[in-house]
Amino acid sequence: PPSSSSSSMPCDAGSGGASGNKPCPGSIPPQAKKSHSETKQQESGSQPMPSSGAANQKKGKERAQNEAKAKEKTKGGGPSAQQPVDVSRLDMRIGRIVSVEKHPDADTLYVEKVETGEPSQRTVVSGLVKHYTVDEMTDRLVVLLCNLKPAKMRGVTSEAMVMCASSPEKVEFLDPPPGCAPGELVTFQGYAGQPDQQLNPKKKIFEQIQPDLQTNEEGVACYRGVAFAVEGKGVCKAATMTLSGIK
């Protein structure tokens, strides 16, 4: 005859009683089950991996930040940001003073128009009234520093600087070699870098170079002993001032 257990309802370990059967003792209902990976994530406290779209957005943001930093490093000078600070950064050319007049608002300043081989003449303001007459300056060849940032001097914008041998008592033009023409470049052997398009005043490039500009025992204008030269023509000199600073 059938045993008394055969008449009881069988247990259901798979459905949790969904079919009307009772779950087996010790079995886990499906709603209480968790995958192995979910359990591991909870135990370790880790978060689900971001989607590929979020990862790409993060990479794009980091790339844009890096590009912005690179631009900031080279801002205002381009390749010049990596150049050493030496005389190759200065754009010096031969200029010819076309006209000279007294500054309208400053007794010690001249306002000159200077030909530099460019389409238009440059206006230059110089403190040379105590050292040269208008006639001594007119039609004279000079060495001109052309890549300073234009600056107003008592209301008149100066677009370059005439280079002179200088002491507290005396100032003297640097005379280009014979046969020079306006616009010819002043070069320095061993310093072949490209000059800045415009010197950044905040970087004080000229102020760092200037102490190494001076005339030698023969009056030749030099940078660290290397002469101011015009290719195929010769060197630039002060008429009488030796061992003097240049500015």
ABEGO torsion letter per residue (X at the ends): XBBAAAABBBBBAAAGGAAGBBBBBGBBBAAABBBAAAAAAAAAGBBBBBBAAAAAAAAAAAAAAAAAAAAAAABGAEAAAABBBBAAABBBBBBBBABBBBBAABAABBBBBBBAGBABBBBBBBBAAAABBAAAABGBBBBBBAABBBBBBGGBBBABBBBBBBBAABBBBBBBBBGBBBGBBBBBBGBABBBBABBBAAAGAAAAAAAABBBBAAGBBBBGGBBBBBBGAEBBBBAABBGBBBX
